[in-house]
Amino acid sequence: MSVINRNELSLQLEQLMTDLETFKSLLEQESLLLNHNKIPQLNEILLQKQSIADQLDEKIAKLQDQFSISLIEYSQLPTSNLTSDQHQIINIIINLSNQCFQLNRKNGMIISGLSHLNNELLRQLAPDENNINLYGASGKTKASDTKKTLGTA
């Protein structure tokens, strides 16, 4: 690999590392907002998170196309092709990627749980009229009969 290509690779790896650090920071902010129940502020974080994720996808694809490097299987590359600094940056990138994955998965589980809880609460507060069960005089549930207006006295 020529010196120009090595310098270009180093620059792109550093940019990727910086974007991953930004992404991790957004995930940590998202986690704090979820933990403190500040749901309205999440929209801004989600937009930023999507933008950074798109940038990361583009940079990774460009790296893989331009340098025929797979960050996941970088250890299979001949060590003569990469400098020790590049190996170190790739290790940092892989570590950051794993941290981002774990944070994103945790946040997703929290969001899923909150969504399920909200849906269940809404279902309880506004039940479907066709599924309303009432209690009869015997204390057992019975389906509501909407044809009777007042019931029996």
Secondary structure by P-SEA (a helix, b strand, c coil): ccaaaaaaaaaaaaaaaaaaaaaaaaaaaaaaaaaaccccaaaaaaaaaaaaaaaaaaaaaaaaaacccccccccccccccccaaaaaaaaaaaaaaaaaaaaaaaaaaaaaaaaaaaaaaaaaaccccccbbbbcccccccccccccccccc
